Amino acid sequence: MGIKNPQKKAKLAVKARQTKWAPVWAVLKKHGVGKRVHPSSMTRHKRSWRRTKLHIKPRRQRKSHFG
C-alpha cells in the first residue's frame, strides 16, 4: 500500500517538516545552552499519526472520458 499521487506525497512532506523542525538558535534561546531538547517541542503544529489525521484530498483531475 503506497501513496499513488505525488501531490499528496508532497503535502505530507511539508506537514512532516512543520512538525519536526525548529531552528537551532531558537531552541538555544528558549531553553539555554546546557539543555538538550528536541526541536519538535517548539513547533506550532503538534501531530501524531495515532491522534490526528490530516485528511489530505487529492487534486481534482479532469475525467478521462471527456477527451
Secondary structure, 3 states (H helix, E strand, C coil): CCCCCHHHHHHHHHHHHHHHCCCHHHHHHHHCCCCCCCHHHHCCCCCCCCCCCCCCCCCCCCCHHHC
